[in-house]
């Protein structure tokens, strides 16, 4: 059913239009904070809601459903890209920004129309989606209940893939005594770095495609990500100069921010005490000044925990204003963090499978997932 054809007073589903939808979507984000542990965070995407989506992909859509009084009932976004799945380069769509206004009308509408909206993108020759992928905070009980735990058949199924952790590191408890082996990349490293990223990502489920150096993902990110530069990449090399580990510490402030809306009084007092000791924990009303370890990859000869700790130490040493350094961790292959204050937020990764699509019958292994882009 095309709800655009329904007469006035009925819900309408349209693609995002900046002049019509941007302000209302930003307002809905302000009114629906995310809960991370005991803290409520407002997800800020002003002035342009689509700026982060542009970092995800050149090809993206946001579906907006409005009610009879023209209020936004539901919206969600899809970012389309070529990704690696079991060694094959296929068409993927990441589903994010799923929000409703909490009304019964919104709940009824998305359950009725969600599968048909996704089916359109699957069949459209511009997208030809092979896999719809999404992530949900493990403690988001409402989303788990309303998306994953539906009892009736609505034509879509949330197929669990992997549990990840969003790791937020606030600083070291004791000073770092180990000499750093981290170096900044130069133009001379560019070709070997792209080759390293391609080799590592190709092994992953939902791995980023760096196979095309001239017109592919590297070129796109260099043109669209704020602060993207070969000179911002951090490398760890062996004695022969071969890359063993890499990351791009990325500050997404121009396209997304998190603001602390509320926290228990005991937690606020704890943060104040830790700030007195030299840490940079957030207070009410503050934006979290976060740097994400994007493009984080290590080869088989490298101790991943050691490499991540070296990258964290380097970032904190060069950015005195930071609240935290964040990265994604496979819950089955945890990073050993010694002498740090940190928090781990479990995230459940799902494939959204449509009616008639076969289920996966194999482990997905290592997953390519950038927390900075969601």
MODA-V957204 format. One record per helix or strand of 3 or more residues. SS is the DSSP state (h for helix, s for strand). FROM is the first residue (numbers start at 1). LEN is the number of residues. If there is no record, write none. Layout:
SS:FROM:LEN / SS:FROM:LEN
//
This chain:
h:3:3 / s:12:4 / h:18:14 / s:34:3 / s:39:6 / h:51:6 / s:59:8 / s:72:14 / s:88:13 / h:104:20 / s:131:7 / h:141:8 / s:156:17 / s:182:3 / h:187:15 / h:217:8 / h:230:3 / s:233:5 / s:243:8 / s:257:7 / h:265:12 / s:290:9 / h:304:15 / s:324:7 / s:340:15 / h:371:3
//
